[in-house]
Amino acid sequence: MLTFYHTPLSINSRRVWVALLEKNLPFEEMAMSMGGEQFQPEFLALNPFHHIPVLVDNGFTVIESFAILDYLEAKYPTPSLLATTPEGVATMRMVEMVTVNELVPAINPLTKQMMGFGQDPEEAIAQAKQNAEVVLKFYADKLSDQSFFCGDQITLADVVAGTFAPWFESLGLPMDDYPTLQAWTDRLMDRPAWKTTQPTAADLDAFRDRMKERMAAQGQ
Ligand SMILES: N[C@@H](CCC(=O)N[C@@H](CS)C(=O)NCC(=O)O)C(=O)O
């Protein structure tokens, strides 16, 4: 039996959540509010770094979202979320790595602004948008006229980049110049795995309030 520890608002968790759903794997969901239970001894025994996501499969514990994605593909290969050609494998990995290494730091100030956690100076916001645009152009280039990054089949490239896609507009990154990227986002948002995992406005408000309380308690 698979047990999935996560919190619905976490983008690191969501890529695993989407993969579990896309692969039609049954799992027990342990939704955490991250209000301190991640520091409890029972959870630290699973992940000493107090992070979600965590997957436990019949007593075998996996931490780190990308390790979990690799584990799921190795253990439950069908349906596959892996590219099959050398070019596909390279594209899949490039998109995954560009997302975590380039997009995530680039959109940091934009995420902060969207969530109401503070406001960086105008120049920092402009720079963040410029950096994010480079990633969007890269995505559009790799996507080309295909349905998904590696062709007709969804892969981990779409799962990893695609869990950020619903937020682009709210982050202040209009999609007008990227019609193929917008169509890809719409295609993903139509899938049950994205519909199930997309947070509601109420989820977002509750998360925002929780984070603000925590920041206030830490004197930030
Ligand atoms: N590199 C990790 C990052 C995990 C991570 O940062 N999780 C955050 C939520 S998005 C977390 O658990 N934060 C709570 C804490 O650190 O106490 C992964 O990809 O799984």
The ligand as an SDF file (V2000), in Angstrom:
LIG
                    3D

 20 19  0  0  0  0  0  0  0  0999 V2000
   13.6080   19.1950   -2.5550 N   0  0  0  0  0  0  0  0  0  0  0  0
   12.4130   18.8020   -1.8280 C   0  0  0  0  0  0  0  0  0  0  0  0
   11.7570   20.0620   -1.3210 C   0  0  0  0  0  0  0  0  0  0  0  0
   10.6280   19.7490   -0.3630 C   0  0  0  0  0  0  0  0  0  0  0  0
   10.1150   21.0000    0.3210 C   0  0  0  0  0  0  0  0  0  0  0  0
   10.7660   22.0520    0.3420 O   0  0  0  0  0  0  0  0  0  0  0  0
    8.9070   20.9100    0.8970 N   0  0  0  0  0  0  0  0  0  0  0  0
    8.3340   22.0210    1.6200 C   0  0  0  0  0  0  0  0  0  0  0  0
    6.9300   22.2980    1.0890 C   0  0  0  0  0  0  0  0  0  0  0  0
    6.9480   22.8420   -0.5880 S   0  0  0  0  0  0  0  0  0  0  0  0
    8.2090   21.6680    3.0760 C   0  0  0  0  0  0  0  0  0  0  0  0
    7.9840   20.5320    3.4220 O   0  0  0  0  0  0  0  0  0  0  0  0
    8.3040   22.6640    3.9820 N   0  0  0  0  0  0  0  0  0  0  0  0
    8.0580   22.4770    5.3980 C   0  0  0  0  0  0  0  0  0  0  0  0
    9.2880   22.5140    6.2390 C   0  0  0  0  0  0  0  0  0  0  0  0
   10.3950   22.6120    5.6800 O   0  0  0  0  0  0  0  0  0  0  0  0
    9.1620   22.4940    7.4640 O   0  0  0  0  0  0  0  0  0  0  0  0
   11.4980   17.9930   -2.7640 C   0  0  0  0  0  0  0  0  0  0  0  0
   11.5320   18.2360   -3.9780 O   0  0  0  0  0  0  0  0  0  0  0  0
   10.7670   17.1210   -2.2810 O   0  0  0  0  0  0  0  0  0  0  0  0
  1  2  1  0
  2  3  1  0
  2 18  1  0
  3  4  1  0
  4  5  1  0
  5  6  2  0
  5  7  1  0
  7  8  1  0
  8  9  1  0
  8 11  1  0
  9 10  1  0
 11 12  2  0
 11 13  1  0
 13 14  1  0
 14 15  1  0
 15 16  2  0
 15 17  1  0
 18 19  2  0
 18 20  1  0
M  END
$$$$
